[in-house]
Amino acid sequence: MFLIDSTVRGSVPKTRLKSNFPQKVCLICERPFVWRKKWKRVWQTIETCSERCRGEARRRRRSSRAIVSVYPR
């Protein structure tokens, strides 16, 4: 009888639970969202959970700039 070593090439890696990944709260919809592999390098800069929320954040920034430029201090 042979024992299978988990360090042997070709072995199946352990699955990672989403509950173990870092979480943030979206600035727009205020829902929690979980780290994704594609955000690996930019996780510190991610503020929104989706493309839709990112677009809404842009719209809010644009509209706030327009108001400021119309009414200078």
Buried (B, 14 or more C-beta within 10 A) or exposed (E): EEEEEEEEEEEEEEEEEEEEEEEBEBBBBEEEBEBEEEBEEEEEEBEBBEEEBBEBBEEEEEEEEEEEEEEEE
